[in-house]
Amino acid sequence: MSGNGKICDEQTLAQLIPAGKADDFFEALYGDASEGAYDFELVCRSEQAGRVELELLLHQRPGKCLACNLTYGLPQVLGRHPVLNLKGVVQRVCELAGADPAKATWSLGHTRVISNQVHAIPIIIEMQG
């Protein structure tokens, strides 16, 4: 297993969390995708042997208020939500890194405010063999 750059490739990240995933998420949550206040973007902060640090960016949608929505308790919700399927994202990251997903641990950090229009939720993945 090594930090080989496969995970931090923009195309790979876009496949892990596709552009329309927020619509699916809000459709399941509210019954209407247009009720969503933000869109998702997965970005890579670092990729090293045995550890990958990603961030799930929440981009405010036009005419919506990201700051007015619950984003601070969101990591726990997102970590378990079947539509977003972060467990599946972590499994795929492990596979790309050549690591056994069953031996990986992962956690979501606290929501970080980048700006009024962008919030970030860290995803830390620790992998072994």
PyMOL CGO cylinders between C-alpha atoms (Angstrom):
from pymol import cmd
from pymol.cgo import CYLINDER

trace = [
    CYLINDER, 0.00, 0.00, 0.00, 1.38, 3.40, -0.90, 0.3, 1, 1, 1, 1, 1, 1,
    CYLINDER, 1.38, 3.40, -0.90, 0.29, 6.93, -1.56, 0.3, 1, 1, 1, 1, 1, 1,
    CYLINDER, 0.29, 6.93, -1.56, 0.11, 6.50, -5.31, 0.3, 1, 1, 1, 1, 1, 1,
    CYLINDER, 0.11, 6.50, -5.31, -2.04, 9.46, -6.24, 0.3, 1, 1, 1, 1, 1, 1,
    CYLINDER, -2.04, 9.46, -6.24, -4.95, 7.35, -7.50, 0.3, 1, 1, 1, 1, 1, 1,
    CYLINDER, -4.95, 7.35, -7.50, -7.30, 8.57, -4.80, 0.3, 1, 1, 1, 1, 1, 1,
    CYLINDER, -7.30, 8.57, -4.80, -6.52, 12.27, -5.03, 0.3, 1, 1, 1, 1, 1, 1,
    CYLINDER, -6.52, 12.27, -5.03, -7.16, 12.32, -8.76, 0.3, 1, 1, 1, 1, 1, 1,
    CYLINDER, -7.16, 12.32, -8.76, -10.05, 14.74, -9.48, 0.3, 1, 1, 1, 1, 1, 1,
    CYLINDER, -10.05, 14.74, -9.48, -11.81, 12.21, -11.71, 0.3, 1, 1, 1, 1, 1, 1,
    CYLINDER, -11.81, 12.21, -11.71, -11.65, 9.52, -9.01, 0.3, 1, 1, 1, 1, 1, 1,
    CYLINDER, -11.65, 9.52, -9.01, -12.99, 11.91, -6.36, 0.3, 1, 1, 1, 1, 1, 1,
    CYLINDER, -12.99, 11.91, -6.36, -15.85, 12.92, -8.67, 0.3, 1, 1, 1, 1, 1, 1,
    CYLINDER, -15.85, 12.92, -8.67, -16.74, 9.24, -9.12, 0.3, 1, 1, 1, 1, 1, 1,
    CYLINDER, -16.74, 9.24, -9.12, -16.70, 8.62, -5.36, 0.3, 1, 1, 1, 1, 1, 1,
    CYLINDER, -16.70, 8.62, -5.36, -19.19, 11.45, -4.71, 0.3, 1, 1, 1, 1, 1, 1,
    CYLINDER, -19.19, 11.45, -4.71, -20.86, 12.32, -8.05, 0.3, 1, 1, 1, 1, 1, 1,
    CYLINDER, -20.86, 12.32, -8.05, -22.23, 15.80, -8.72, 0.3, 1, 1, 1, 1, 1, 1,
    CYLINDER, -22.23, 15.80, -8.72, -25.87, 14.72, -8.40, 0.3, 1, 1, 1, 1, 1, 1,
    CYLINDER, -25.87, 14.72, -8.40, -25.40, 13.02, -5.03, 0.3, 1, 1, 1, 1, 1, 1,
    CYLINDER, -25.40, 13.02, -5.03, -26.71, 16.06, -3.09, 0.3, 1, 1, 1, 1, 1, 1,
    CYLINDER, -26.71, 16.06, -3.09, -29.97, 15.94, -5.06, 0.3, 1, 1, 1, 1, 1, 1,
    CYLINDER, -29.97, 15.94, -5.06, -30.36, 12.26, -4.15, 0.3, 1, 1, 1, 1, 1, 1,
    CYLINDER, -30.36, 12.26, -4.15, -29.55, 13.06, -0.52, 0.3, 1, 1, 1, 1, 1, 1,
    CYLINDER, -29.55, 13.06, -0.52, -32.09, 15.88, -0.24, 0.3, 1, 1, 1, 1, 1, 1,
    CYLINDER, -32.09, 15.88, -0.24, -34.71, 13.90, -2.13, 0.3, 1, 1, 1, 1, 1, 1,
    CYLINDER, -34.71, 13.90, -2.13, -34.38, 11.16, 0.50, 0.3, 1, 1, 1, 1, 1, 1,
    CYLINDER, -34.38, 11.16, 0.50, -34.20, 13.65, 3.39, 0.3, 1, 1, 1, 1, 1, 1,
    CYLINDER, -34.20, 13.65, 3.39, -36.95, 16.10, 2.42, 0.3, 1, 1, 1, 1, 1, 1,
    CYLINDER, -36.95, 16.10, 2.42, -38.78, 14.41, -0.45, 0.3, 1, 1, 1, 1, 1, 1,
    CYLINDER, -38.78, 14.41, -0.45, -37.68, 17.26, -2.73, 0.3, 1, 1, 1, 1, 1, 1,
    CYLINDER, -37.68, 17.26, -2.73, -34.15, 17.85, -4.03, 0.3, 1, 1, 1, 1, 1, 1,
    CYLINDER, -34.15, 17.85, -4.03, -34.85, 21.58, -4.46, 0.3, 1, 1, 1, 1, 1, 1,
    CYLINDER, -34.85, 21.58, -4.46, -35.11, 21.93, -0.66, 0.3, 1, 1, 1, 1, 1, 1,
    CYLINDER, -35.11, 21.93, -0.66, -31.37, 21.30, -0.32, 0.3, 1, 1, 1, 1, 1, 1,
    CYLINDER, -31.37, 21.30, -0.32, -29.17, 24.21, 0.68, 0.3, 1, 1, 1, 1, 1, 1,
    CYLINDER, -29.17, 24.21, 0.68, -25.87, 22.85, -0.61, 0.3, 1, 1, 1, 1, 1, 1,
    CYLINDER, -25.87, 22.85, -0.61, -24.07, 20.62, -3.08, 0.3, 1, 1, 1, 1, 1, 1,
    CYLINDER, -24.07, 20.62, -3.08, -21.30, 18.14, -2.25, 0.3, 1, 1, 1, 1, 1, 1,
    CYLINDER, -21.30, 18.14, -2.25, -17.75, 18.11, -3.53, 0.3, 1, 1, 1, 1, 1, 1,
    CYLINDER, -17.75, 18.11, -3.53, -15.15, 15.60, -2.37, 0.3, 1, 1, 1, 1, 1, 1,
    CYLINDER, -15.15, 15.60, -2.37, -11.58, 16.92, -2.24, 0.3, 1, 1, 1, 1, 1, 1,
    CYLINDER, -11.58, 16.92, -2.24, -8.31, 15.39, -1.11, 0.3, 1, 1, 1, 1, 1, 1,
    CYLINDER, -8.31, 15.39, -1.11, -6.14, 17.07, 1.52, 0.3, 1, 1, 1, 1, 1, 1,
    CYLINDER, -6.14, 17.07, 1.52, -3.41, 14.43, 1.67, 0.3, 1, 1, 1, 1, 1, 1,
    CYLINDER, -3.41, 14.43, 1.67, -2.64, 10.91, 0.54, 0.3, 1, 1, 1, 1, 1, 1,
    CYLINDER, -2.64, 10.91, 0.54, 0.13, 9.02, 2.28, 0.3, 1, 1, 1, 1, 1, 1,
    CYLINDER, 0.13, 9.02, 2.28, 0.91, 5.37, 2.88, 0.3, 1, 1, 1, 1, 1, 1,
    CYLINDER, 0.91, 5.37, 2.88, -1.71, 4.17, 5.35, 0.3, 1, 1, 1, 1, 1, 1,
    CYLINDER, -1.71, 4.17, 5.35, -3.64, 7.43, 5.63, 0.3, 1, 1, 1, 1, 1, 1,
    CYLINDER, -3.64, 7.43, 5.63, -5.88, 9.51, 3.40, 0.3, 1, 1, 1, 1, 1, 1,
    CYLINDER, -5.88, 9.51, 3.40, -7.43, 12.80, 4.44, 0.3, 1, 1, 1, 1, 1, 1,
    CYLINDER, -7.43, 12.80, 4.44, -10.42, 13.91, 2.39, 0.3, 1, 1, 1, 1, 1, 1,
    CYLINDER, -10.42, 13.91, 2.39, -12.89, 16.72, 2.89, 0.3, 1, 1, 1, 1, 1, 1,
    CYLINDER, -12.89, 16.72, 2.89, -16.53, 16.78, 1.96, 0.3, 1, 1, 1, 1, 1, 1,
    CYLINDER, -16.53, 16.78, 1.96, -17.21, 20.35, 0.91, 0.3, 1, 1, 1, 1, 1, 1,
    CYLINDER, -17.21, 20.35, 0.91, -20.72, 21.74, 1.23, 0.3, 1, 1, 1, 1, 1, 1,
    CYLINDER, -20.72, 21.74, 1.23, -21.21, 24.47, -1.38, 0.3, 1, 1, 1, 1, 1, 1,
    CYLINDER, -21.21, 24.47, -1.38, -24.15, 26.80, -0.82, 0.3, 1, 1, 1, 1, 1, 1,
    CYLINDER, -24.15, 26.80, -0.82, -26.76, 26.65, -3.56, 0.3, 1, 1, 1, 1, 1, 1,
    CYLINDER, -26.76, 26.65, -3.56, -27.92, 29.91, -5.18, 0.3, 1, 1, 1, 1, 1, 1,
    CYLINDER, -27.92, 29.91, -5.18, -30.72, 31.52, -3.20, 0.3, 1, 1, 1, 1, 1, 1,
    CYLINDER, -30.72, 31.52, -3.20, -30.13, 29.24, -0.19, 0.3, 1, 1, 1, 1, 1, 1,
    CYLINDER, -30.13, 29.24, -0.19, -28.44, 29.93, 3.12, 0.3, 1, 1, 1, 1, 1, 1,
    CYLINDER, -28.44, 29.93, 3.12, -25.75, 27.47, 4.11, 0.3, 1, 1, 1, 1, 1, 1,
    CYLINDER, -25.75, 27.47, 4.11, -25.15, 29.21, 7.45, 0.3, 1, 1, 1, 1, 1, 1,
    CYLINDER, -25.15, 29.21, 7.45, -28.88, 28.95, 8.29, 0.3, 1, 1, 1, 1, 1, 1,
    CYLINDER, -28.88, 28.95, 8.29, -28.87, 25.16, 7.92, 0.3, 1, 1, 1, 1, 1, 1,
    CYLINDER, -28.87, 25.16, 7.92, -27.72, 22.61, 10.42, 0.3, 1, 1, 1, 1, 1, 1,
    CYLINDER, -27.72, 22.61, 10.42, -24.18, 21.82, 9.33, 0.3, 1, 1, 1, 1, 1, 1,
    CYLINDER, -24.18, 21.82, 9.33, -22.47, 21.42, 12.71, 0.3, 1, 1, 1, 1, 1, 1,
    CYLINDER, -22.47, 21.42, 12.71, -24.32, 18.22, 13.65, 0.3, 1, 1, 1, 1, 1, 1,
    CYLINDER, -24.32, 18.22, 13.65, -24.15, 17.04, 10.08, 0.3, 1, 1, 1, 1, 1, 1,
    CYLINDER, -24.15, 17.04, 10.08, -21.06, 14.78, 10.27, 0.3, 1, 1, 1, 1, 1, 1,
    CYLINDER, -21.06, 14.78, 10.27, -22.95, 12.21, 12.34, 0.3, 1, 1, 1, 1, 1, 1,
    CYLINDER, -22.95, 12.21, 12.34, -25.91, 12.28, 9.92, 0.3, 1, 1, 1, 1, 1, 1,
    CYLINDER, -25.91, 12.28, 9.92, -23.73, 12.05, 6.82, 0.3, 1, 1, 1, 1, 1, 1,
    CYLINDER, -23.73, 12.05, 6.82, -21.62, 9.25, 8.28, 0.3, 1, 1, 1, 1, 1, 1,
    CYLINDER, -21.62, 9.25, 8.28, -24.69, 7.01, 8.54, 0.3, 1, 1, 1, 1, 1, 1,
    CYLINDER, -24.69, 7.01, 8.54, -26.84, 8.15, 5.63, 0.3, 1, 1, 1, 1, 1, 1,
    CYLINDER, -26.84, 8.15, 5.63, -27.28, 5.34, 3.07, 0.3, 1, 1, 1, 1, 1, 1,
    CYLINDER, -27.28, 5.34, 3.07, -27.66, 7.67, 0.07, 0.3, 1, 1, 1, 1, 1, 1,
    CYLINDER, -27.66, 7.67, 0.07, -24.30, 9.35, 0.66, 0.3, 1, 1, 1, 1, 1, 1,
    CYLINDER, -24.30, 9.35, 0.66, -22.80, 5.96, 1.68, 0.3, 1, 1, 1, 1, 1, 1,
    CYLINDER, -22.80, 5.96, 1.68, -19.53, 7.21, 3.14, 0.3, 1, 1, 1, 1, 1, 1,
    CYLINDER, -19.53, 7.21, 3.14, -18.78, 3.67, 4.32, 0.3, 1, 1, 1, 1, 1, 1,
    CYLINDER, -18.78, 3.67, 4.32, -18.81, 2.63, 0.65, 0.3, 1, 1, 1, 1, 1, 1,
    CYLINDER, -18.81, 2.63, 0.65, -16.59, 5.62, -0.24, 0.3, 1, 1, 1, 1, 1, 1,
    CYLINDER, -16.59, 5.62, -0.24, -14.09, 4.53, 2.43, 0.3, 1, 1, 1, 1, 1, 1,
    CYLINDER, -14.09, 4.53, 2.43, -14.19, 0.96, 1.13, 0.3, 1, 1, 1, 1, 1, 1,
    CYLINDER, -14.19, 0.96, 1.13, -13.45, 2.16, -2.42, 0.3, 1, 1, 1, 1, 1, 1,
    CYLINDER, -13.45, 2.16, -2.42, -10.60, 4.40, -1.18, 0.3, 1, 1, 1, 1, 1, 1,
    CYLINDER, -10.60, 4.40, -1.18, -9.05, 1.37, 0.56, 0.3, 1, 1, 1, 1, 1, 1,
    CYLINDER, -9.05, 1.37, 0.56, -9.36, -0.72, -2.59, 0.3, 1, 1, 1, 1, 1, 1,
    CYLINDER, -9.36, -0.72, -2.59, -7.69, 2.01, -4.65, 0.3, 1, 1, 1, 1, 1, 1,
    CYLINDER, -7.69, 2.01, -4.65, -4.88, 2.19, -2.09, 0.3, 1, 1, 1, 1, 1, 1,
    CYLINDER, -4.88, 2.19, -2.09, -4.42, -1.58, -2.11, 0.3, 1, 1, 1, 1, 1, 1,
    CYLINDER, -4.42, -1.58, -2.11, -5.53, -1.87, 1.52, 0.3, 1, 1, 1, 1, 1, 1,
    CYLINDER, -5.53, -1.87, 1.52, -7.98, -4.25, 3.15, 0.3, 1, 1, 1, 1, 1, 1,
    CYLINDER, -7.98, -4.25, 3.15, -11.21, -2.30, 3.84, 0.3, 1, 1, 1, 1, 1, 1,
    CYLINDER, -11.21, -2.30, 3.84, -11.98, -4.61, 6.77, 0.3, 1, 1, 1, 1, 1, 1,
    CYLINDER, -11.98, -4.61, 6.77, -8.84, -3.37, 8.54, 0.3, 1, 1, 1, 1, 1, 1,
    CYLINDER, -8.84, -3.37, 8.54, -9.49, 0.33, 7.92, 0.3, 1, 1, 1, 1, 1, 1,
    CYLINDER, -9.49, 0.33, 7.92, -10.84, 2.82, 10.42, 0.3, 1, 1, 1, 1, 1, 1,
    CYLINDER, -10.84, 2.82, 10.42, -12.36, 6.14, 9.50, 0.3, 1, 1, 1, 1, 1, 1,
    CYLINDER, -12.36, 6.14, 9.50, -13.85, 9.14, 11.20, 0.3, 1, 1, 1, 1, 1, 1,
    CYLINDER, -13.85, 9.14, 11.20, -15.50, 12.42, 10.35, 0.3, 1, 1, 1, 1, 1, 1,
    CYLINDER, -15.50, 12.42, 10.35, -14.14, 15.59, 11.88, 0.3, 1, 1, 1, 1, 1, 1,
    CYLINDER, -14.14, 15.59, 11.88, -16.04, 18.64, 13.00, 0.3, 1, 1, 1, 1, 1, 1,
    CYLINDER, -16.04, 18.64, 13.00, -17.58, 20.95, 10.42, 0.3, 1, 1, 1, 1, 1, 1,
    CYLINDER, -17.58, 20.95, 10.42, -15.17, 23.73, 9.48, 0.3, 1, 1, 1, 1, 1, 1,
    CYLINDER, -15.17, 23.73, 9.48, -16.40, 27.03, 8.09, 0.3, 1, 1, 1, 1, 1, 1,
    CYLINDER, -16.40, 27.03, 8.09, -14.31, 28.07, 5.11, 0.3, 1, 1, 1, 1, 1, 1,
    CYLINDER, -14.31, 28.07, 5.11, -16.69, 30.91, 4.20, 0.3, 1, 1, 1, 1, 1, 1,
    CYLINDER, -16.69, 30.91, 4.20, -20.40, 31.68, 4.42, 0.3, 1, 1, 1, 1, 1, 1,
    CYLINDER, -20.40, 31.68, 4.42, -20.76, 29.79, 1.14, 0.3, 1, 1, 1, 1, 1, 1,
    CYLINDER, -20.76, 29.79, 1.14, -18.52, 26.79, 1.86, 0.3, 1, 1, 1, 1, 1, 1,
    CYLINDER, -18.52, 26.79, 1.86, -18.27, 24.47, 4.86, 0.3, 1, 1, 1, 1, 1, 1,
    CYLINDER, -18.27, 24.47, 4.86, -16.00, 21.40, 5.06, 0.3, 1, 1, 1, 1, 1, 1,
    CYLINDER, -16.00, 21.40, 5.06, -16.26, 18.08, 6.87, 0.3, 1, 1, 1, 1, 1, 1,
    CYLINDER, -16.26, 18.08, 6.87, -12.97, 16.16, 7.20, 0.3, 1, 1, 1, 1, 1, 1,
    CYLINDER, -12.97, 16.16, 7.20, -12.93, 12.42, 6.44, 0.3, 1, 1, 1, 1, 1, 1,
    CYLINDER, -12.93, 12.42, 6.44, -9.87, 10.70, 7.92, 0.3, 1, 1, 1, 1, 1, 1,
    CYLINDER, -9.87, 10.70, 7.92, -9.14, 7.16, 6.73, 0.3, 1, 1, 1, 1, 1, 1,
    CYLINDER, -9.14, 7.16, 6.73, -6.46, 5.01, 8.43, 0.3, 1, 1, 1, 1, 1, 1,
    CYLINDER, -6.46, 5.01, 8.43, -5.51, 1.84, 6.54, 0.3, 1, 1, 1, 1, 1, 1,
    CYLINDER, -5.51, 1.84, 6.54, -3.47, -1.25, 7.32, 0.3, 1, 1, 1, 1, 1, 1,
    CYLINDER, -3.47, -1.25, 7.32, -2.26, -3.87, 4.86, 0.3, 1, 1, 1, 1, 1, 1,
]
cmd.load_cgo(trace, "trace")
